[in-house]
Amino acid sequence: MTSLFGLFTLNTILAQTNPISREIAKPGQKVWVICYHVKSDKRAQYERFVHQLFWAGASKLTAEKDKQVFRQTRVLHPTKASPDGSYTYLFIMDPYIDGADYDIESLLRKMYGAKQASEYFKQFSTALMPKLGYEEYLVTQSKD
């Protein structure tokens, strides 16, 4: 079994161009991890969506809680394909904010309006593996 540390790298482009100090979960707080399984031939489309549309669009958000969602979310890129040929990207919401809007489609509507959001969401959803799509885990930060 391959370790998660060997499969993913933190998005260094964002870290270099937008250095921010991040709050991380304290013991007992929730962390939400979503694993998106992306088709091998759709990686460029998926990465364009995440970084040039979704993350870039966060600057258009007006609600502080919506902005906080992006400040407290990290994106990790795979370093190699999964056994099925797909590539798994991680979104780590650390710490998870109860009551916050994490819905990609909803956040896109707030950024770009309904019509444009629908078109952008298709770029995201068509990049995902059929049936697999994504997995999610709501976990609690340990004391160690």
C-alpha positions as CSV (number, residue, x, y, z in Angstrom):
1,M,0.0,0.0,0.0
2,T,1.3,3.4,-1.0
3,S,1.4,6.0,1.8
4,L,-0.6,9.2,1.3
5,F,2.6,11.2,1.8
6,G,4.1,9.7,-1.3
7,L,1.0,10.4,-3.5
8,F,0.4,14.0,-2.9
9,T,2.3,17.3,-2.9
10,L,0.9,20.6,-1.6
11,N,0.1,23.1,-4.3
12,T,3.3,25.0,-4.2
13,I,2.1,27.5,-6.8
14,L,-0.5,28.8,-4.4
15,A,1.8,28.7,-1.5
16,Q,4.4,30.7,-3.3
17,T,2.1,33.3,-4.8
18,N,-0.3,33.7,-1.9
19,P,1.6,33.0,1.3
20,I,-0.9,33.0,4.2
21,S,-0.7,31.7,7.7
22,R,-3.4,29.1,8.2
23,E,-5.2,28.2,11.3
24,I,-5.2,24.4,11.7
25,A,-7.5,22.3,13.7
26,K,-6.9,22.0,17.4
27,P,-7.5,18.6,19.2
28,G,-11.1,17.7,19.1
29,Q,-12.0,20.0,16.1
30,K,-13.3,18.5,12.8
31,V,-11.3,18.3,9.6
32,W,-13.0,17.4,6.3
33,V,-11.1,15.6,3.6
34,I,-12.5,15.1,0.1
35,C,-10.7,12.9,-2.4
36,Y,-11.6,13.8,-6.0
37,H,-10.8,11.0,-8.6
38,V,-10.0,12.7,-11.9
39,K,-9.8,11.1,-15.3
40,S,-6.3,11.0,-16.6
41,D,-7.1,12.9,-19.8
42,K,-8.9,15.6,-17.8
43,R,-6.2,16.6,-15.3
44,A,-5.4,19.9,-17.1
45,Q,-9.1,20.8,-17.3
46,Y,-9.6,20.0,-13.6
47,E,-6.5,22.0,-12.5
48,R,-7.6,25.0,-14.6
49,F,-11.0,24.8,-13.0
50,V,-9.6,24.6,-9.4
51,H,-6.9,27.3,-9.7
52,Q,-8.0,29.7,-12.5
53,L,-11.8,29.6,-11.9
54,F,-12.7,28.4,-8.5
55,W,-9.8,29.7,-6.3
56,A,-9.4,32.8,-8.4
57,G,-13.1,33.4,-8.1
58,A,-12.9,33.4,-4.3
59,S,-11.8,37.0,-4.5
60,K,-15.3,37.9,-5.7
61,L,-17.0,36.5,-2.5
62,T,-18.3,39.1,-0.1
63,A,-19.4,37.0,2.9
64,E,-16.6,36.6,5.5
65,K,-17.5,33.0,6.2
66,D,-17.2,32.1,2.4
67,K,-13.8,33.7,2.3
68,Q,-12.8,31.8,5.4
69,V,-13.7,28.5,3.7
70,F,-10.9,29.2,1.1
71,R,-8.4,30.4,3.7
72,Q,-8.9,27.2,5.6
73,T,-8.8,24.8,2.7
74,R,-5.7,23.2,1.1
75,V,-5.5,21.5,-2.2
76,L,-3.1,18.6,-2.7
77,H,-2.1,17.3,-6.1
78,P,-1.2,13.7,-6.9
79,T,2.4,12.8,-7.8
80,K,1.4,9.7,-9.7
81,A,-1.7,7.8,-11.0
82,S,-3.8,5.6,-8.9
83,P,-3.9,1.9,-9.9
84,D,-7.0,2.5,-12.0
85,G,-5.3,5.2,-14.0
86,S,-7.1,8.1,-12.4
87,Y,-5.5,10.9,-10.4
88,T,-6.7,11.7,-6.9
89,Y,-6.7,15.3,-5.6
90,L,-7.4,16.2,-2.0
91,F,-9.3,19.1,-0.6
92,I,-8.5,19.4,3.1
93,M,-10.8,21.8,5.1
94,D,-8.8,22.3,8.3
95,P,-10.5,23.1,10.5
96,Y,-14.0,22.4,9.2
97,I,-16.4,25.3,9.8
98,D,-19.8,24.2,11.0
99,G,-22.6,25.9,9.0
100,A,-20.2,27.2,6.2
101,D,-21.0,26.8,2.5
102,Y,-18.6,24.3,1.0
103,D,-20.8,23.4,-2.0
104,I,-18.8,24.0,-5.1
105,E,-21.8,24.8,-7.3
106,S,-23.2,27.2,-4.7
107,L,-19.9,29.0,-4.3
108,L,-19.6,29.3,-8.1
109,R,-23.0,31.0,-8.3
110,K,-21.9,33.5,-5.6
111,M,-18.8,34.2,-7.7
112,Y,-20.1,34.2,-11.2
113,G,-23.9,34.1,-11.3
114,A,-26.1,31.1,-12.1
115,K,-25.5,30.8,-15.9
116,Q,-21.7,31.1,-15.8
117,A,-21.5,28.9,-12.6
118,S,-23.4,26.1,-14.4
119,E,-20.9,26.2,-17.3
120,Y,-17.9,26.2,-14.9
121,F,-19.4,23.4,-12.8
122,K,-19.5,21.2,-15.9
123,Q,-15.8,21.6,-16.3
124,F,-15.4,20.3,-12.8
125,S,-17.9,17.5,-12.9
126,T,-16.9,16.1,-16.3
127,A,-13.3,15.8,-15.2
128,L,-14.3,13.3,-12.4
129,M,-14.3,9.5,-12.8
130,P,-17.7,8.1,-13.5
131,K,-19.1,6.2,-10.4
132,L,-16.0,7.0,-8.3
133,G,-16.3,10.8,-8.4
134,Y,-15.2,11.5,-4.9
135,E,-14.9,10.2,-1.4
136,E,-15.2,12.3,1.8
137,Y,-14.1,11.9,5.4
138,L,-15.1,14.0,8.3
139,V,-12.5,13.3,11.0
140,T,-11.4,14.8,14.3
141,Q,-8.0,16.2,15.0
142,S,-6.2,14.0,17.6
143,K,-4.1,15.4,20.4
144,D,-0.9,14.2,18.8
